[in-house]
Amino acid sequence: MDPLTKSIAVVCIGLGAGLIGGMTGLGGSIIMLPGLAIVVGFASETRIEQHMYIAAALCVNFLVAVPATWRHSKAGTVRRAVVIRLLPPAGIAMVLGVLLSNRVDPTLLIKLLAIMIVVFVIVGELGSKLAKPDESVSDDAIAKKRAYVLAGTGAFTGTLAGLLGIGGGVIMVATLRAVARMRVRAAIAASSATMCLLASIGASLKLATLHTHDLPWVQALKLAGLMGPAAVIGSLIGSSLVHKFPRLIVKIVVDSVLLLAAARLGGLI
């Protein structure tokens, strides 16, 4: 693939990630990482470039999470009591996840990504069915009452995000709703706010350690620069289209694409 075609493909991946994310609430990395692996591919059999793709995806996650969090904050749905209980364990786990990622074989990281895509699809389906918000108490009260759930959710999501480069927003939102019994808007806002810090930590650390894999951090930033603006534009378009298409049809199409991507990454097709 020549440089121009590759650049166009990367921009399209970012646009698609933002568009699907805006329509379904999925994190961008769950689209970007398989897209980069399948469309752009790898120059070596070791697939060492996966580390660079993870760094680029984390950078884009930050770019997308910041305006989303700003919108949630303006709407008054970001609950400080929730976020401050998610952030410390999530931040520590993110650092550990990135350091662990640097020690894991890239081929294994790709297979783990394939597994997590399947898990994301399942969690996304079950989350809405199991979620029963506790309407009797406020979100702040829920945060204090179920602080251990928030801490565990933050730690698990941070580890996952650092290891594989995925935001983990779907799992965080589903856990906050199903286990902590939090209202959907507060759960989404808390996830978005948490991802702002997690993505900045993860991206910075992953970029700083790319030299250990003989990979240029500048190239990761170039990928992020191509995908980032397109992802932001795509998310704005997707969020405006979300009510214009039958949600069930959109979900079936997106889930089918994700499962096919997972099968391809896992070497099944």
N, C-alpha and C positions, 0 to 999 in steps of 0.2 A: 504494500500500500504506500503510494507516494505521500510526501508530507502534507500537501494541500488536502488530499482526500482524507487523510488521517485527521487533520484539524477539523474538517467539516463533520466527520463522524463523531468526534469528541464533543463538538458543540451540540450535535443532535442528541447525543446521550444525555447531556446536561438538560436540554430542553425537555426531553421525554421524561427524565426523572422529576423535574419540576412540575410538569403537566400532570403526571400520574399522582405525584404527591399532593398537589393542590386539589385533585378530584377525590382522592381516597384517604388522605392523611398518612400515607406511608412515607417513611423517611427516604431521602434521596439516595443514600448509599446502597440501599437494597436494590436500586435500579442501576446506579452508576457502576458499582463494582462488577456485577456480571456483564454489564454492557462493555466495559473496558476490557475485561478478560476475553469475551467472545468476539467483539468487533475489532478492537485494536490488537489484541493477542499478546504473545510473548516472543521475544527474540531468542531466548535460550530455553533449553529443556528444563532447567531448574525452576523456571517461572519466577525468578527473583523479582521481576517487575511488579509482582503483586504488592510488595511493600510500598512501592512508589504510588500505586493506585490507591492504596489505603490512605496514604498521606494526602493525596489530592482530594479524595472523597471527604476526609475529615475537614479539610479547608472549606470545601463547598458547604458542608453541613453547618459550619459557623456562619457563612454568608447568608444562608437561608434562614437559620434559626433567629438571627438578630432582628430582622424586620418582622418576623412572625411573633416574636416575644413582645416587640413594641406594640403591635396591634392588640395582642392579648392584654397588655398593661393598660393601654388606652381604654379598652373595654371593661377594665376592672376585674378581670378574671384570674389574675396572677395572685396567689395566696402566699404571702411571705412566710407564714408558719409552715407551710408545706415545703416550699423551696429550700429553706434553711435546714430542714431535716433530710432532704434528699442530697444536697450538694456535698457535704463533707465526705460521706462514704463513697459517693459516686466519683468525686475528684480523685481520691486516693486509689480507688479501684481502676480508674482510667489510666493512671500512671503505671500501675502494676500490669494492666492489660497490654499496654504498648510495649513495655519491657519484655513481657512474656512473648508477645507477637514477634519480636526481633529474634527470639530463640527458636521459633517454630518453623519447620520446613514450609516454604511457600505452597507446595503442592497440598500439604495437609490443611493449610489455611483456606485454600480454595474449596476443598471438600467440606470443611466445617462451614464455610459460607453457604454451600449448597444445602447442607442440612438445616442451617438457620433460616434460609428462605422458606423451606417447607414448614418449619416451626412458625414463622411469621404468618404464613397463610392460615395455618390452623388456629393460632392464637387470635388472629383477626376475626375469624369466624366465631370462635367460642366466646371471645371477650364481650361482644355485644349481647350475647344470650345469657351469660352468667352475671353480668353487671346488674346489681340492684342497689342503687345509691341509698344511703341512710339519710332520709329527708328530715329526720327528727333533730339532727344536730348540724351545726355549721361546719364548713370545711376546716376552719381553724381548730375547732374542737376535735374533729376527726384526726387532724395532724397530731395533736397531743395524745389522743387516746390510742392511736395506732402508730406511734412513732417507730416502733420496731419494724413494722411492715414497710414504712417509708425508707428506713435505713437499709433494710435488706433489698428493697427494690432498687435503690440507688447503687448499692454495691454490685448487684448482679448486672445492672444495665451498664455501669461504668466498665466493668471487666469485659463484657461482651463488646462494647464500643471500642475499647482499646485493642483488644485481641484481633478483631475482624475488620474494624473500621466502619462499622454500621452504627447508626444513631441509637437504635434500640427503642425508639419512641413508641412503636406499636406495643411492645411488651410492657414498657413502663405504664402507658395509658391503660392497658388491659388489666395490669396488676393493681393499679391504684383504684380502678373502678370495681373490679371483681373481689379483691381481698380487702382493700382499705374502705371500699364502698363509698368512694368519692364521686361527686357529680362530674359528668363528662367534660364540661367546659373547664372546670378547675383542674381536672386531670390532664387535659391537653395543654393548658397554659403552663402548668407546673413542668410538664415534660419538655416543652419548648424552652422555657427559661433555664432549666437544668442543662439542656443540650448546648446552650450558648457557651457556658463555661467548660463543659466536657469537651466540646469540639475544639475550643481554643487551646485547651491543655493538650489534648491528644494530637492535634495537628502540629503544634509547636514541637512536642517531644518526638513525634515520628519524623518530622522534617530534620530535626537536629541529629537523629540517629541513622538517617539513610546512608551516610558515608560508611557505616559498618557493613553495608551490603554492596559497597562500591557503586552506589546509585546517586545521581546528582539531584540535590534538593530543588535546584532551579527547574528541572524538568517537571517535577511534581507540581511546582507553582504554575508552570505553563499550562498543565492539564487543568488545574483548578481555575486558572484565568479564562480558559476556554469554556469550561462547564458552568462556572459560577453565575455569570450574568444570564446565561441561557436558562439556568435552573430557576433563578429568581423570576424571570419573565414567564417561564412555564408555570410556575406556581401561582402567579397572579392570574394567568389565563385559566388554569385548572380550577382555581377557587371560584372563578366567575361562571364556569361551565357546569359546576357540580350539580346545580338544580335543573339543568337543561337536558340531561340524559338520565334514563332510568338507572338508579343506583345499583340495582341488582345486576343489570346487564354489564355495567362498568366493572363491577366487582368480579363477575365471572370471567370477563376478558382479561383483566389485570392478573387475577389469580392463575389463570391458564398460562399466561406469558411467563409469570414468575416460576411456575412449576416446570415449564419447558426449559427455562434458563437453568434451574437447579439441576435438572436431568442432564443438560449439556455440560455443566460444570463438573458434575459427578461422574461424567464419562459414560452415562447410560445411553446417550444418543449421539 
